[in-house]
Amino acid sequence: MAEAKPSTVSPEARRPLSPHLQIYRPMLTMMMSIMHRITGVALYVGTLLLAAWLIAAATDARAFATISDLLTSFIGRIILLGFTWSLFHHLMGGLRHFIQDTGRGMEHPQREYLAQATLVGGLVLTALVWVLAYAAR
Amino acid sequence: MSNNPNSMRTTVRQVRHLGSAKSGTHHAWHMRLTSFALVPLTIAFVWIVLSLVGKDYNTVRAALGSPVIAIIMLLFILTSIYHMMLGMQTIIEDYVHSEGAKTFSLALNIFFSFAVGLACVYAVLRLSFV
């Protein structure tokens, strides 16, 4: 501190701010970080679907038929596909966080591989589950 | 709180007890704890739902109400609801800066999580015992 000059600006306004997202060139590691948060929010809202499904099952056959029709409709399937992908992408992101929590996988090529693994892993698991779902139907 | 820049109080004295630096570690630890538990629980949950695709009402009812599946579902629901409540709290604290809106959103997050969690738990218990 050079000098303590009285300032009329509030302490909040004088605090230094780190640059936000739009300053940086988009990178895969950054996109995966953003997607982790977005899929988390999607899953947050998606719990309403799980609650609706469980409540319908606990109510009666008619309620269950209604929710089943909604979920298996075209739009319902798109939403469920998004839910499945969000779940797996977030799960893969969580595994990546576990690795990086130990201090590993932060260096240049490794962090790129982990970001790629998060993306590919989420997509592959989603595809796998949907293939199994259609096979079981 | 005094925002007076000419205050004689030290900076630390001015900010102490004003937020955070209280429960951050606890929050982060519980986030890891629930994440860890959710790895097997999510796989089990997906497995259960997958096994019920295309099944009729009575089969789904019986499956969800059977002890092992009901217990796994309850563990998954409680752990994921707590996990998402912590996650949404972080998001709110990151993006909502005005004190009123922040407090309101934080409260709403807790209410939403409890309501959805309780609804799911109630449904699973009803499938088990009714």
HADDOCK unambig.tbl for C-alpha pairs under 7 A between the chains (distance, minus, plus):
assign (segid A and resid 6 and name CA) (segid B and resid 5 and name CA) 6.20 0.50 0.50
assign (segid A and resid 6 and name CA) (segid B and resid 6 and name CA) 6.15 0.50 0.50
assign (segid A and resid 7 and name CA) (segid B and resid 5 and name CA) 6.51 0.50 0.50
assign (segid A and resid 44 and name CA) (segid B and resid 84 and name CA) 6.17 0.50 0.50
assign (segid A and resid 48 and name CA) (segid B and resid 116 and name CA) 6.72 0.50 0.50
assign (segid A and resid 51 and name CA) (segid B and resid 116 and name CA) 6.48 0.50 0.50
assign (segid A and resid 51 and name CA) (segid B and resid 119 and name CA) 6.30 0.50 0.50
assign (segid A and resid 51 and name CA) (segid B and resid 120 and name CA) 4.98 0.50 0.50
assign (segid A and resid 54 and name CA) (segid B and resid 120 and name CA) 6.30 0.50 0.50
assign (segid A and resid 54 and name CA) (segid B and resid 123 and name CA) 5.63 0.50 0.50
assign (segid A and resid 54 and name CA) (segid B and resid 124 and name CA) 6.76 0.50 0.50
assign (segid A and resid 55 and name CA) (segid B and resid 120 and name CA) 6.96 0.50 0.50
assign (segid A and resid 55 and name CA) (segid B and resid 123 and name CA) 5.08 0.50 0.50
assign (segid A and resid 57 and name CA) (segid B and resid 61 and name CA) 6.29 0.50 0.50
assign (segid A and resid 58 and name CA) (segid B and resid 123 and name CA) 5.42 0.50 0.50
assign (segid A and resid 58 and name CA) (segid B and resid 126 and name CA) 6.12 0.50 0.50
assign (segid A and resid 58 and name CA) (segid B and resid 127 and name CA) 5.31 0.50 0.50
assign (segid A and resid 61 and name CA) (segid B and resid 57 and name CA) 6.11 0.50 0.50
assign (segid A and resid 64 and name CA) (segid B and resid 57 and name CA) 6.92 0.50 0.50
assign (segid A and resid 91 and name CA) (segid B and resid 39 and name CA) 6.92 0.50 0.50
assign (segid A and resid 94 and name CA) (segid B and resid 35 and name CA) 6.71 0.50 0.50
assign (segid A and resid 133 and name CA) (segid B and resid 50 and name CA) 5.99 0.50 0.50
assign (segid A and resid 133 and name CA) (segid B and resid 53 and name CA) 6.37 0.50 0.50
assign (segid A and resid 136 and name CA) (segid B and resid 53 and name CA) 6.80 0.50 0.50
assign (segid A and resid 137 and name CA) (segid B and resid 53 and name CA) 6.08 0.50 0.50
assign (segid A and resid 137 and name CA) (segid B and resid 54 and name CA) 4.93 0.50 0.50
